[in-house]
Amino acid sequence: MATIYLVRHGQASFGKENYDQLSPRGWEQGRILGRWLAGKVEPGAVFGGSLQRHRETVEAITTGYGVSLPDMQVLEGLNEFDHLEVVERLRPEWADKQVMARDLASFPKPARAFQQAFEKAVTRWVSGEFDQEYSETWNGFRQRVGHALDQLIELADGADVIVSTSGGPIAVIAQRLLELSDRKALEMNNVIANTSVSRILYSGPRRSLAVFNNYSHLEGEDPALVTFR
């Protein structure tokens, strides 16, 4: 059986003008993962979404890997859902980032306050009760990611592959393979670490989740490198 190595991107730049770029820590996480993969994995292909953080994660992995990897093939179906839209449907005033920053700054732990609001916003989106408010529904997102998984397996043609994506797609792929509820999928999404690796074994129509959310490569270097946002 061949293996799909599903990698969540390195830490993005939360709170910065351009969230969709790796932070310095995100680059280091990617390089460490590349060193960990070297000698263990020889991918026949590399896939990723079209987001900057997906591409930069592959660049960081390649640096740590030490030799060239196959060029990343872009599959937009691997992109994350629009988290800004999801949050703003719950908190419309947060469309103004200065207002959001001001509100979050009033909490002792702004990152935790945002995470709590984010989880509430995602629960609202997933409920299906407000589908008309979103450009992409939860069910539409799951179908998009499922199609991307089928597509990359067809393109991989039996080879081991590395996939640079986001927490949402990884969670719904796990949901699909394990036949989990939406609630369980959301719980899984909340614990997926940056540059963690989940492994899918596949052969023909057979697909099995063998490993979920492994970030031992970070813990082995420095536990402080383990981040979830």
C-alpha distance (Angstrom), angle and dihedral (degrees) to the residues before:
residue distance angle dihedral
M1 . . .
A2 3.78 . .
T3 3.80 125.7 .
I4 3.79 133.9 -128.7
Y5 3.80 111.1 -156.0
L6 3.81 105.2 -153.4
V7 3.80 108.4 -159.7
R8 3.77 124.2 -169.6
H9 3.80 109.6 -141.7
G10 3.79 121.7 -100.8
Q11 3.78 120.3 -92.8
A12 3.79 110.1 -58.9
S13 3.81 125.8 -145.5
F14 3.80 101.8 -87.2
G15 3.79 111.6 -169.4
K16 3.80 94.0 16.5
E17 3.79 126.2 113.6
N18 3.81 90.0 -108.8
Y19 3.80 107.7 41.4
D20 3.81 90.8 174.3
Q21 3.79 96.3 78.5
L22 3.77 130.1 80.8
S23 3.76 118.8 -100.0
P24 3.83 117.1 -131.9
R25 3.80 86.8 -97.2
G26 3.80 89.9 50.8
W27 3.81 90.7 55.5
E28 3.81 90.5 49.8
Q29 3.82 91.4 49.1
G30 3.80 89.5 53.6
R31 3.79 93.7 48.9
I32 3.80 91.1 50.0
L33 3.80 90.6 50.4
G34 3.80 89.6 50.5
R35 3.80 91.0 54.1
W36 3.81 89.9 48.2
L37 3.81 92.4 50.7
A38 3.81 93.7 47.9
G39 3.79 110.2 104.3
K40 3.81 91.6 10.5
V41 3.80 103.8 64.5
E42 3.81 130.6 36.2
P43 3.80 103.0 -177.8
G44 3.77 120.4 -154.4
A45 3.81 89.5 -156.7
V46 3.80 141.7 7.9
F47 3.81 123.0 -145.5
G48 3.77 133.7 -175.9
G49 3.74 145.0 159.0
S50 3.79 122.2 -95.5
L51 3.81 95.3 -103.7
Q52 3.79 120.6 115.7
R53 3.80 92.3 -123.9
H54 3.80 90.4 55.7
R55 3.80 92.6 52.5
E56 3.80 94.1 43.4
T57 3.80 90.7 50.4
V58 3.81 89.8 56.7
E59 3.81 89.3 48.2
A60 3.81 90.7 52.2
I61 3.81 91.9 46.5
T62 3.80 90.3 50.8
T63 3.80 91.3 52.3
G64 3.78 91.3 53.4
Y65 3.81 93.4 40.6
G66 3.79 89.4 61.9
V67 3.81 99.7 -143.7
S68 3.77 132.6 60.2
L69 3.76 119.4 -77.1
P70 3.82 123.8 -154.9
D71 3.79 113.1 -79.2
M72 3.78 111.5 -88.7
Q73 3.80 112.9 -103.4
V74 3.79 111.0 -145.3
L75 3.80 119.3 -130.8
E76 3.80 109.8 176.2
G77 3.79 89.7 -159.7
L78 3.82 86.6 75.0
N79 3.81 92.0 63.8
E80 3.78 121.4 115.4
F81 3.79 120.3 -107.1
D82 3.79 115.7 -96.6
H83 3.79 98.7 -87.3
L84 3.80 92.2 179.5
E85 3.79 91.9 58.6
V86 3.79 91.5 45.3
V87 3.80 92.2 52.2
E88 3.81 93.8 43.2
R89 3.80 92.5 53.7
L90 3.80 87.0 61.2
R91 3.82 95.9 37.4
P92 3.84 107.6 24.7
E93 3.79 91.6 177.7
W94 3.80 89.1 64.6
A95 3.79 89.9 71.8
D96 3.81 80.4 87.1
K97 3.81 101.5 70.5
Q98 3.79 92.0 -158.4
V99 3.79 89.5 58.6
M100 3.80 90.9 48.1
A101 3.81 91.2 49.3
R102 3.79 91.2 48.7
D103 3.80 92.8 48.7
L104 3.80 93.7 47.2
A105 3.81 92.3 46.0
S106 3.81 88.5 62.8
F107 3.82 89.9 67.8
P108 3.83 122.8 81.3
K109 3.81 88.7 -128.2
P110 3.83 109.2 30.3
A111 3.82 94.9 -178.4
R112 3.79 91.3 54.7
A113 3.80 91.0 46.8
F114 3.80 90.2 53.0
Q115 3.80 91.4 48.0
Q116 3.79 91.1 53.4
A117 3.81 91.6 49.7
F118 3.80 90.3 45.6
E119 3.80 93.1 52.9
K120 3.80 91.0 49.1
A121 3.81 90.8 48.6
V122 3.81 92.7 49.9
T123 3.81 91.2 48.9
R124 3.81 88.5 54.1
W125 3.82 90.8 50.0
V126 3.79 94.0 47.6
S127 3.81 93.1 48.9
G128 3.81 91.1 76.5
E129 3.80 90.8 -140.6
F130 3.80 93.3 111.1
D131 3.82 102.0 35.2
Q132 3.79 92.7 134.0
E133 3.83 89.5 65.5
Y134 3.80 96.5 59.6
S135 3.78 131.1 74.0
E136 3.83 88.0 -144.8
T137 3.78 122.2 28.0
W138 3.78 124.3 -145.4
N139 3.80 91.1 -108.5
G140 3.80 90.2 47.8
F141 3.80 89.8 51.9
R142 3.80 92.4 50.8
Q143 3.80 91.5 49.4
R144 3.81 91.8 48.7
V145 3.80 93.0 51.6
G146 3.80 92.5 44.3
H147 3.80 90.2 53.6
A148 3.82 90.3 49.5
L149 3.81 90.5 52.6
D150 3.81 90.9 51.6
Q151 3.78 90.2 46.7
L152 3.79 96.4 50.8
I153 3.80 92.0 47.2
E154 3.78 89.6 53.8
L155 3.81 91.3 48.3
A156 3.82 92.7 45.2
D157 3.81 89.8 61.1
G158 3.79 94.9 -159.0
A159 3.81 97.9 -42.0
D160 3.79 129.3 126.1
V161 3.81 109.2 -102.3
I162 3.79 139.9 -170.2
V163 3.81 117.0 -139.5
S164 3.81 122.6 -164.5
T165 3.78 109.7 -158.1
S166 3.81 142.9 126.4
G167 3.77 138.6 -84.3
G168 3.79 95.9 -98.9
P169 3.82 95.9 57.0
I170 3.80 91.3 44.3
A171 3.81 90.9 51.6
V172 3.81 94.9 49.7
I173 3.81 91.8 45.4
A174 3.81 88.3 53.9
Q175 3.80 88.7 46.2
R176 3.79 90.9 53.3
L177 3.80 94.9 47.5
L178 3.80 95.4 44.0
E179 3.83 95.9 36.5
L180 3.79 92.6 -125.7
S181 3.78 130.4 170.3
D182 3.79 121.5 -104.8
R183 3.81 89.3 -107.5
K184 3.80 91.8 56.0
A185 3.80 91.0 47.1
L186 3.80 90.2 54.8
E187 3.79 91.0 48.6
M188 3.80 89.7 53.0
N189 3.80 91.8 48.2
N190 3.80 90.9 56.1
V191 3.82 93.8 59.0
I192 3.83 101.9 43.7
A193 3.80 107.8 119.8
N194 3.79 125.9 -143.8
T195 3.84 110.7 -89.1
S196 3.80 90.5 5.5
V197 3.79 114.3 151.7
S198 3.80 125.7 -133.2
R199 3.79 118.1 -174.8
I200 3.78 128.6 -145.0
L201 3.78 119.5 -169.7
Y202 3.78 114.3 -151.5
S203 3.77 139.4 178.6
G204 3.77 120.6 165.9
P205 3.81 106.6 -44.8
R206 3.82 93.0 -16.1
R207 3.81 116.2 104.4
S208 3.79 126.5 170.6
L209 3.79 133.4 175.9
A210 3.80 103.6 -128.4
V211 3.83 101.7 168.9
F212 3.80 131.1 18.2
N213 3.81 128.1 -160.6
N214 3.81 101.0 -17.3
Y215 3.80 111.8 178.5
S216 3.80 100.1 160.3
H217 3.82 88.9 125.1
L218 3.80 88.6 67.9
E219 3.80 95.6 42.0
G220 3.80 89.7 51.7
E221 3.81 91.3 56.4
D222 3.80 102.1 36.2
P223 3.83 126.9 -28.5
A224 3.81 88.4 -144.0
L225 3.81 87.5 70.9
V226 3.82 91.1 68.3
T227 3.80 108.1 103.5
F228 3.79 134.2 163.8
R229 3.83 100.5 -164.0
